[in-house]
Amino acid sequence: MRLEAEIEVLAGRFASQQLAFAHLLDAAQRSGLSPDLDHVEVIRPPHAARLRGYFDADTAGWLAAEAGDETLVLVLPGALVSGRFEADARMRRIGRYVGQVTRA
């Protein structure tokens, strides 16, 4: 079942998905967060096809253009019970956008 949801979108320059997840873990520890990384998507360029799994074509296109050659991080519902990832020197906040997530 596809459900409408707010998805937080971050961007940063990471050489791999693994390095992006490592940075998220470091950022979570600094902020006292306990993220469930099963609810975080790391999308390296090109972004369009994977973004379309979460957003309509216009939003996906805008996000891909905004990110350029940066890696996108989608923080899906359920990733954090409370709090949020803060922007830092390696990762910037793009914003929260209404998209869709798949739930059983």
Summary of the structure (lengths in Angstrom):
residues: 104
radius of gyration: 12.8
end to end distance: 5.9
largest distance: 37.2
contacts: 290
relative contact order: 0.35
helix: 32%
strand: 31%
